Amino acid sequence: MCTTLSRDGKLLIESEKPVTCEVSAGSINCYLAEESVAAIGVASKPRDVFVNGESMPFTYDPDRKAAIVTLRKGGFFSITK
């Protein structure tokens, strides 16, 4: 469980609340016990952000190269790059 996860110095996910993650090629599977604002590392500003197939409203932070989204509590969610 963590609030920040990175690989090779690049942000994968950062959450205000602890999150449990499983990272595999091209996706991150996570479990969040409480609703939280999260920063998801991206190479450039995405057109859309989908979590579990659902389009999510987001803002883009160019300094951190991150899409900022509010993730719902409970259950698993997947982030596919």
C-alpha distances in whole Angstrom, upper triangle without the diagonal:
4,7,9,9,13,15,19,19,18,16,14,12,12,11,12,10,6,5,5,7,10,13,16,20,20,17,14,13,10,9,10,11,13,15,14,16,14,16,16,18,21,24,27,27,27,29,27,23,23,20,20,24,24,26,24,25,24,25,25,24,26,25,22,23,20,21,20,19,18,16,17,15,14,15,14,15,16,17,20,21
4,6,7,11,13,17,16,15,13,12,10,8,8,10,8,5,6,7,8,12,13,17,20,20,17,14,13,11,11,10,12,13,15,13,14,12,13,14,15,19,22,24,25,25,28,25,22,22,19,21,24,24,25,22,24,22,22,22,21,23,22,18,20,17,18,17,17,17,15,17,15,16,16,15,16,16,16,19,21
4,7,10,14,17,15,14,11,11,8,5,5,6,6,5,6,9,10,14,15,18,21,20,18,14,14,12,12,10,12,12,13,10,11,9,10,12,13,17,20,22,22,22,25,23,20,20,18,20,23,23,23,20,21,19,19,19,18,20,19,16,17,15,16,14,14,14,13,15,14,16,17,16,16,16,16,19,20
4,7,10,13,12,11,8,8,6,4,6,9,10,8,8,10,10,13,13,17,19,18,16,13,14,12,14,13,15,15,16,13,12,9,9,10,11,15,17,19,20,21,24,22,19,20,18,21,23,23,23,21,21,19,18,18,16,18,16,13,14,13,14,14,15,15,15,17,17,18,19,17,16,16,15,18,18
4,7,10,10,9,6,6,5,6,9,12,12,11,9,10,8,10,10,13,15,15,13,11,12,11,13,14,17,17,18,15,14,11,10,10,10,13,16,18,20,20,23,22,19,19,18,20,22,23,23,21,22,19,20,18,17,18,17,13,14,13,15,15,16,17,16,19,18,19,19,17,16,15,13,16,16
4,7,6,5,4,5,7,8,12,15,16,14,13,13,11,12,10,13,14,14,13,12,14,14,17,17,20,21,21,18,17,13,11,10,9,12,13,16,18,19,23,22,19,20,19,21,23,24,24,22,23,20,20,18,16,17,16,12,12,12,15,16,17,19,18,21,22,22,22,19,18,16,14,16,15
4,5,5,7,7,10,12,15,19,19,18,16,15,13,12,10,12,12,13,13,12,15,16,19,20,23,24,24,21,20,17,14,12,10,12,13,17,19,20,23,23,20,21,21,22,24,26,25,24,25,22,22,20,19,18,17,14,14,14,17,18,20,22,21,24,24,25,24,21,19,17,15,16,14
4,6,9,10,13,15,19,22,23,21,19,19,16,16,13,14,14,15,16,15,19,19,22,24,27,28,27,25,23,19,17,15,12,14,14,17,20,21,25,25,23,24,24,26,27,29,28,27,28,25,24,21,20,19,17,15,15,16,19,21,23,25,25,28,28,29,28,25,23,21,18,18,16
4,7,9,12,13,17,19,21,20,19,19,17,18,15,17,17,17,17,16,20,20,23,23,26,26,26,23,21,18,15,14,11,13,13,16,19,20,24,24,22,24,24,26,28,28,27,26,26,23,22,19,17,16,14,12,12,14,17,19,21,23,23,27,27,28,28,25,23,21,19,19,17
4,6,9,11,15,18,20,19,17,18,16,16,13,15,15,14,15,14,17,18,21,21,24,25,24,21,19,15,12,10,7,9,10,13,15,17,20,20,18,20,20,23,24,25,24,22,23,20,19,16,14,13,12,9,9,10,13,15,18,21,21,24,25,26,26,23,21,18,16,16,14
4,6,7,11,14,16,15,14,15,13,14,12,15,15,14,13,12,15,15,18,18,21,21,20,17,15,11,8,7,5,8,10,13,14,15,19,18,16,18,17,20,22,22,21,19,20,17,16,14,12,13,12,8,8,8,11,12,15,17,17,20,21,23,22,20,18,16,13,14,13
4,7,10,14,15,14,12,12,10,11,9,11,12,11,10,8,11,11,14,15,19,19,18,15,14,10,8,6,5,8,10,13,14,15,18,17,14,15,14,17,19,19,19,17,18,16,16,14,14,15,15,11,10,9,10,12,13,15,15,18,19,20,19,16,14,12,10,11,10
4,7,10,11,11,9,10,9,11,10,13,15,13,11,9,11,10,12,12,15,15,15,12,10,7,6,5,6,10,13,15,15,15,18,17,14,14,13,16,18,18,18,16,17,14,15,14,13,15,15,11,11,9,10,10,11,12,12,15,16,17,17,14,12,12,10,12,12
4,7,9,9,9,11,11,14,14,17,19,17,15,12,14,12,13,12,15,14,13,10,9,5,5,7,8,12,15,17,17,17,20,19,15,17,15,18,20,20,19,17,17,14,14,14,13,15,14,11,12,9,10,9,10,11,11,15,15,17,18,16,14,14,13,16,16
4,5,7,7,10,11,15,15,19,21,19,17,14,14,11,11,9,11,10,10,6,6,4,6,9,11,15,18,19,19,19,21,19,16,17,15,17,20,19,19,16,16,14,15,15,14,17,17,14,15,12,12,10,10,9,9,12,12,14,16,15,13,14,14,17,18
4,7,9,13,14,18,19,23,25,23,20,17,17,14,13,10,12,10,9,6,6,7,9,12,15,18,21,22,21,22,24,22,19,19,17,20,23,21,21,18,17,16,16,17,16,19,18,15,17,14,14,11,11,10,10,12,12,15,17,17,16,18,17,21,21
4,6,10,13,16,18,22,24,23,20,17,16,12,11,8,8,7,8,6,8,8,11,14,17,20,24,25,24,24,26,23,20,20,17,19,22,21,22,19,19,18,19,20,19,22,22,19,20,17,17,14,13,11,10,11,10,12,14,15,15,17,17,21,22
4,7,10,14,16,19,22,22,19,15,14,10,9,7,8,8,10,9,11,10,13,14,17,20,24,25,25,25,27,24,21,21,18,19,22,22,23,20,21,20,21,22,21,24,23,20,21,18,18,16,15,14,12,13,11,12,14,13,14,16,16,20,22
4,6,10,12,16,19,18,15,11,10,7,6,5,7,9,10,9,11,10,12,12,15,18,22,24,23,23,25,22,19,18,15,16,19,19,20,18,20,19,20,21,21,23,23,19,20,17,17,15,14,13,11,12,10,10,11,10,11,12,13,17,18
4,7,10,14,17,17,14,10,8,5,5,7,9,12,13,13,15,13,15,14,16,19,22,25,25,24,26,24,20,19,16,16,20,20,22,20,22,21,23,23,23,25,25,21,22,19,19,18,17,16,13,14,12,11,11,9,10,12,13,16,18
4,6,10,13,13,10,7,6,4,7,9,12,14,15,14,15,13,14,12,14,17,20,22,23,22,24,22,18,17,14,15,18,19,20,19,22,20,22,22,22,24,24,20,20,17,17,17,16,16,14,15,14,13,12,9,10,9,10,13,15
4,7,10,11,9,6,5,6,9,12,15,18,19,18,19,16,16,14,15,17,20,23,24,22,25,22,19,18,15,15,18,20,21,21,23,22,24,24,24,25,26,22,21,19,19,20,19,19,16,18,17,16,14,10,11,9,11,12,14
4,7,8,6,5,6,9,12,15,18,20,20,19,19,16,16,13,13,15,17,20,21,20,23,21,18,17,15,15,18,20,21,21,23,22,23,22,22,23,24,20,19,17,18,19,19,20,18,19,19,18,16,13,12,10,10,10,11
4,6,6,6,8,11,15,18,21,23,23,22,22,19,18,15,15,16,17,20,22,20,23,21,18,17,16,16,18,20,22,22,25,23,25,24,24,25,25,22,20,19,19,21,21,22,20,22,22,21,18,15,14,11,10,10,11
4,6,8,11,14,18,21,24,26,26,24,24,20,19,16,15,14,15,18,20,19,21,20,18,17,17,17,18,21,21,22,25,23,25,23,24,24,25,22,19,19,19,22,22,24,22,24,24,24,21,17,16,12,11,9,9
4,7,10,14,17,20,23,25,24,23,22,18,17,13,12,12,13,15,17,15,17,16,14,14,14,14,15,18,18,19,21,20,22,20,21,21,23,20,17,16,16,19,19,21,19,22,23,23,20,16,14,10,8,6,5
4,7,10,14,16,20,21,20,19,19,16,15,11,12,12,14,16,17,15,18,16,13,12,11,11,13,15,16,17,19,18,20,19,20,21,23,19,17,15,15,17,17,18,16,18,19,19,16,13,10,7,5,4,6
4,6,10,13,16,18,17,16,16,13,13,10,11,12,15,18,18,17,19,17,13,12,10,11,13,15,16,16,19,18,20,19,20,21,22,18,17,15,14,16,15,16,14,16,16,16,14,10,8,6,5,7,9
4,7,10,14,16,16,16,16,14,15,12,14,16,19,21,21,19,21,18,15,13,10,10,13,15,17,16,19,19,21,21,22,24,25,21,20,17,16,17,16,16,13,14,14,13,10,7,6,4,6,9,12
4,7,10,12,13,12,14,12,13,12,14,17,20,22,22,20,22,19,15,14,10,11,14,15,17,16,19,18,20,21,21,24,24,21,20,17,16,16,14,14,10,11,11,10,8,5,5,6,8,11,14
4,7,9,11,11,14,12,15,14,17,20,23,25,24,23,24,21,18,16,12,12,16,16,18,17,19,19,22,23,23,26,26,23,22,19,18,17,15,14,10,10,8,7,6,5,6,9,11,15,18
4,6,7,8,11,10,14,14,17,20,24,25,24,23,24,21,18,16,13,13,17,17,18,16,18,18,20,21,22,25,25,22,22,19,17,15,13,11,8,8,5,6,7,7,8,11,13,17,19
4,7,9,13,13,17,17,21,24,27,28,27,26,28,24,21,19,16,16,20,19,21,19,20,21,23,24,25,28,28,25,25,22,21,18,16,13,10,9,5,5,8,9,11,15,17,20,23
4,6,10,12,15,17,20,23,27,28,26,25,27,23,20,19,16,17,20,19,20,17,18,18,20,22,23,26,27,23,24,21,19,16,14,11,9,7,4,7,10,12,13,16,17,21,23
4,7,9,13,15,19,21,25,25,23,22,23,20,17,16,14,15,18,16,17,14,15,15,17,19,20,24,24,22,22,18,16,13,11,7,6,5,4,8,11,12,12,15,16,20,22
4,6,10,12,16,18,22,22,21,20,22,19,16,16,14,16,18,17,17,13,14,13,15,16,17,20,21,18,19,15,14,10,8,6,5,7,7,11,13,13,13,15,15,19,20
4,7,10,13,16,19,19,18,17,19,17,14,15,13,16,18,16,16,12,12,10,11,13,13,17,17,15,16,12,10,7,6,4,6,9,11,14,16,15,14,15,15,18,19
4,6,10,12,16,17,15,15,17,15,12,13,12,15,17,16,15,12,12,10,11,11,12,15,15,12,13,9,8,6,5,6,7,10,12,14,16,14,12,13,12,15,16
4,6,9,13,13,12,13,16,14,11,13,13,16,18,17,16,13,13,10,9,9,9,11,12,9,9,5,6,4,7,9,10,14,15,18,18,17,14,14,12,14,14
4,6,10,11,11,11,14,12,10,11,11,14,16,15,14,12,13,10,11,10,10,12,13,9,8,5,5,6,8,11,11,14,16,18,18,15,13,11,9,11,10
4,7,9,10,10,14,14,11,14,14,17,18,18,17,15,16,13,12,10,10,10,11,8,6,4,7,9,11,14,15,18,20,22,21,18,16,14,10,11,10
4,6,7,8,11,11,10,13,14,17,17,18,16,15,15,12,12,9,10,10,11,9,6,5,7,10,12,16,16,20,22,24,23,20,17,15,11,11,8
4,7,8,12,13,13,16,17,20,20,21,19,18,18,15,14,11,11,10,11,10,6,8,10,14,16,20,20,24,26,27,27,24,20,18,14,13,10
4,6,9,12,12,15,18,21,20,20,17,17,16,13,12,9,10,8,11,10,6,8,9,13,15,19,20,24,27,28,28,25,22,19,15,14,11
4,7,9,10,13,16,19,19,18,15,14,13,10,9,6,8,8,11,11,7,8,7,11,13,17,18,22,25,27,27,24,21,19,15,15,12
4,5,7,10,13,16,15,15,12,12,11,10,10,8,11,11,14,14,10,9,8,11,12,16,17,20,23,25,24,22,18,16,13,12,10
4,7,10,14,16,14,14,10,11,11,10,11,10,14,14,17,17,14,13,10,13,14,17,18,21,24,26,25,23,19,18,15,14,12
4,6,10,13,11,10,7,7,8,8,10,11,14,15,19,17,15,13,9,12,11,14,15,18,21,23,22,20,16,15,12,12,11
4,7,10,9,8,6,6,7,7,10,10,14,15,18,16,14,11,8,9,8,11,11,14,17,19,18,16,13,11,9,9,9
4,6,5,5,4,6,9,10,13,14,17,19,21,19,17,14,11,12,10,12,11,13,16,17,16,14,10,9,7,8,10
4,5,5,7,7,10,11,14,16,18,20,23,20,18,15,12,12,10,10,8,10,13,13,12,10,6,6,6,8,11
4,6,8,10,13,15,18,19,22,24,26,23,21,18,16,16,13,13,11,11,13,13,11,9,6,6,7,9,12
4,7,9,13,15,18,19,22,24,27,24,22,19,16,17,14,15,13,14,16,16,14,12,9,8,9,9,12
4,6,10,12,16,18,21,23,26,24,21,18,15,15,12,13,11,12,15,16,14,13,10,10,11,12,14
4,7,9,13,15,18,20,23,21,19,16,13,13,11,12,12,13,17,18,17,16,13,12,11,12,14
4,6,10,12,16,18,21,19,17,14,10,10,7,8,9,11,14,16,16,15,12,12,11,13,14
4,7,10,14,16,19,18,16,13,10,9,7,8,10,13,16,19,19,19,15,16,14,16,17
4,7,10,13,15,14,13,10,6,5,5,8,10,14,17,20,20,19,16,16,14,15,15
4,7,10,12,12,11,8,6,5,7,10,13,16,20,23,23,22,19,19,16,17,17
4,6,9,9,7,6,5,6,9,13,15,19,22,24,25,23,20,19,16,17,15
4,6,6,6,5,6,7,11,14,17,20,23,26,26,25,22,21,18,19,17
4,5,5,7,9,11,14,18,20,24,26,29,29,27,24,23,19,20,17
4,6,8,11,12,16,19,21,25,27,30,30,28,25,24,21,22,19
4,5,9,10,14,17,19,22,24,26,27,25,22,21,18,19,17
4,7,10,13,17,18,22,24,26,26,24,21,19,16,16,14
4,6,9,13,14,18,20,23,23,20,17,16,13,14,12
4,6,10,12,16,18,21,21,19,16,15,11,13,12
4,7,10,13,16,19,19,18,15,15,13,15,15
4,6,10,13,16,16,15,13,13,12,14,15
4,7,10,13,14,14,12,14,13,16,18
4,7,9,11,10,9,11,11,15,17
4,7,9,10,9,12,13,17,19
4,7,9,10,13,15,19,21
4,7,9,13,15,19,22
4,7,10,13,17,20
4,7,10,13,17
4,7,10,13
4,6,10
4,7
4
